[in-house]
Structure formats: structure tokens, C-alpha cells
Amino acid sequence: MARNKSDTSYNTISILSLTFRSSWRTLGDVFGEVTVPDQPFRDERADRRTTTLFLFYLAALLSVIAISLVAKIPSSRTLLFALAVTSAGAAIFFLLRFLRTNDEREQQTNYRALTFAFTGTLIFSAGIGFLQSFGLHPVSWLGIPALMIILWSIGLILYSWRYR
């Protein structure tokens, strides 16, 4: 039987592989089992949502600061009112942009957070109204929107933890 040259080279490679395989060391041999940790992926949609929500809070805060400075700086009253209205409009724009990017689960989370905020504000307003009948000093009207934003934020945190 005639032997091919390719059969000989294959057998030679196989013999070399078997001969030297025991002396080869791999990373698995040196370090044990090597596991690669989960690499977080870059979620641009989540980054945009976080940025939009941050801009909403920033615009709302700017509006509240401008309104509260109107009484303290009467000479700049018109400018401060214009700044307050502009930043409130920007806050509404950023809030609507944030809410449009939600999927079903996030819409449910926002719905529950808004329900939490409106219920909390209703209870707070009723409690303050009741206490004012006993002579408590009235609360500024700026306190209600600020309270609603704070309660909505707390509701977002609570309900997002619940649905994880």
C-alpha cells in the first residue's frame, strides 16, 4: 500500500501535538478558571432619559428661584417673571419629552408615581386647610408645585424599585 505524503505530514503533526501538549500551559492552567465579568453596555436611550429628567429638575428649580426672587428684587421684577415663565415652559417641554420615551412598564411606573404625588398633595392641602381653620399661618402657593414634584420623584423611586 502506497503512503501519501499528506498522510505522513498529518501523522507527524499529530505526534508532535501529542508529544508537546502536556508541556503547554494555558491561562486556565495558570490562573484556574477565568471568568469575564459582565460588561455594562452603553445604553444611549437611558442616558438621554436621565439627561432629560435632570434638565426638567433644573428648569423647575430655576423657575422657583426666579419667582421667589421677585419679591426681594422689585427692580428686576419683569426680567425675573420672564425668566420664571421661560424656565417653567422649558420644564414642561423636558417633562413631556421624558414621558414620551417610556415603554409600557415605565408608563405604569409614572402613572403610579403621579397618583402617589396627587394623593399626597391632596392630603397635604386638606391637612393645611384644616389647620388654617385653627389659626395656622398660610403656606405659600409655591409650596404646592414643589411638593408635587418632590412626591412624584419619591413615587418614581419607590415604584421603580418595586418593578425591578
Secondary structure, 3 states (H helix, E strand, C coil): CCCCHHHHHHHHHHHHHHHHHCCCCCHHHHHCCCCCCCCCCCCHHHHHHHHHHHHHHHHHHHHHHHHHHHCCCHHHHHHHHHHHHHHHHHHHHHHHHHHHCCCHHHHHHHHHHHHHHHHHHHHHHHHHHHHHCCCCCCCCCCHHHHHHHHHHHHHHHHHHHHCC
